[in-house]
């Protein structure tokens, strides 16, 4: 039975900036892969019905895992809903990721739900990967560099 991962963070950046980090290819490539992985974004069309496609490469082994999906709902600065499906037949099924952003006094309250995580992926490993990615996301969006 597929699993679900739920995450919550408060990030010290405006919700519009956090949202942009999810829809700009270079930004996604910089923060989404967990530590020790590199990301290549092959396609990213952030509109409802638009597609995304990328691959993560393990820097130690060189092994790569590719995946892609479709954007189901996009509300700038507030919400993203998209699907992911691995190319590897050993990682079957479609995952759905829902990201809800809410502007708060210190930045952005962010909730993420990833549904349909394949059974073969240990839930704690998925959760750990997301935690690492979200630390990288905060590192990208929290600095306010005006020059």
PyMOL commands that set and color helices and strands:
alter all, ss='L'
color gray80, all
select helices_A, chain A and resi 15-23+25-31+123-141
alter helices_A, ss='H'
color red, helices_A
select strands_A, chain A and resi 3-11+37-44+51-58+64-75+79-86+95-104+107-117
alter strands_A, ss='S'
color yellow, strands_A
deselect
rebuild
show_as cartoon
